[in-house]
Amino acid sequence: MTIDERQDEIIEEFSAFDDWMDKYALLIDLGNTQEPLDEKYKTPENLIEGCQSRVWLQADYVNGKIIFKAESDAVIVKGIITLLISVLSDHTPDEILNANLRFIDAIGLKEHLSPTRSNGLLAMVKQMRMYALAFKVKNEK
């Protein structure tokens, strides 16, 4: 599934709800579906800077694609990182770097987060793109 196809699915899923409390509940449910991150990846190097809660992000390069795994100690944030992983994981570095993450605005996520959570969302996206750039550069040599 392409990044855009997955974003369309997310937009459709969230458009079924008018009330943001229902959308938060969906985010929490999504976060609860995420596999727990192996303890060996819960290192200071994998902590995302700029997040109010603790978010660990692990990225592995497998057969030309990046596989993301993550965990957070906050339920809403865990849902947000789960959404980002569902969109960006299992894609090439170029696909990740060129992705227009339109679903964030389309579902109203940024406008319904506190400023600190919104900053955290941007930090998560930035870190995922940094991994993509690092893997791209490393594998172009």
Summary of the structure (lengths in Angstrom):
residues: 141
radius of gyration: 14.5
end to end distance: 28.2
largest distance: 49.3
contacts: 412
relative contact order: 0.18
helix: 61%
strand: 13%
